Amino acid sequence: MAKSSAIKRCLFLFMLIFPHFSTLALTEDGLVANGDFEARPSNGFPSEAIADGPTEIPSWRTKGRVELVSSGEKVSGGMLLIVPGGSKAVRLGNDAEISQEVTVEKGSTYAVTFSAARTCAQLESLNVSVPPASQSVDLQTLYNVQGWDPYSISFEAEEDKVPLVFRNTGMEDDPECGPIIDDIAIKKLITPDQPKDNAVVNSGFEFGPWMFQNVSLGVLLPTNLDEETSPLPGWMVESTRAVRYIDSNHYAVPEGKRAVELVSGKEGIISQMVETRPDKLYSLTFFLGHAGDKCKEPLAVMAFAGDQAQNFHYTPDSNSTFQVASVNFTAKAERTRIAFYSVYYNTRTDDMSSLCGPVVDDVRVWVSTERKKQESRREVKEKRRFHHRRPKRRHDHEQGQSQNKKTS
Ligand SMILES: [Ca+2]
């Protein structure tokens, strides 16, 4: 007995220490190696190169036509190239790709944040993959007037070392077209513990992808129908367009440091399946706010909870940027879908084209105690009625069922 407990103790110590050794080589949260493309190639940047030839990009492997571009540079048509951060970025030509190996923790979920701009008006999209996971990000929609945006996608690591690949799958006539990418960062995602009094996971959106302190555009979260592997743990982004993940450094955030701005009207839905107990009465409450980004009002959200849907207009008072909204519902199953989208398609008042919308934060689903009291009072009444007028009670019950059918 003593021997086996000693072995257990050793094993415990080993398990305690070993992860610290193994994490030493992990790719840290933040910019990946030369993720901003500012590192000088051994043969100089293309703008200063004497001889033509393929430019090596430190820390990256390239395939096809990959170019280092500089801010202020123009393409042959005279259009100024957009460089999202710093002075250098890369442009991927038709079928071109860049990749680098990142060291991760097998089985963990990671978010990759990157900035992307399109160069031509044609449909441009970028494929980001960590094989076998792969996701195409549509760069067609310009979410803001600056011409570029940070995006985030996520993956679950199936190995300890995985290639992170950015590829332009487009085949465009103009070889000078193709997406420009910059500022590539990685972050290991943690799913927060669920508090006892709230069924919503990551209810305040505090857990999410990497955000750069100096970037004021938030991070776009494209469609992600897999709640297990989402850049916003617990949440899914449904439908065709993105929602914007915002930070309190640059936006008015109702609670904590992060929130979500619904920038795509009915085409940008965030949702979560929350655990519920059938036939119990619940309240969904949330903060509805204005991001403080000159977004033109009216702002409104449609909030869904089970079979309930309710529209809320943002009507702030003078000393707050948000208000509390709530929807009552009766759970019909062990999981209930809650969801939000913006009722309107809003743009900023200053440039009339950057997309914006209402902010949602601090989402809670809890057993409604007030309603529970009302319900128990009603139950007592019904029980009394049941004793006195049994046939009538059965009739009520049937009516109630048919009403339920109508609403579900
Ligand atoms: Ca928050």
Boltz pocket constraint, residues with backbone or C-beta under 6 A from the ligand:
constraints:
  - pocket:
      binder: B
      contacts: [[A, 203], [A, 204], [A, 205], [A, 206], [A, 253], [A, 254], [A, 255], [A, 256], [A, 257], [A, 258], [A, 259], [A, 361], [A, 362]]
      max_distance: 6.0
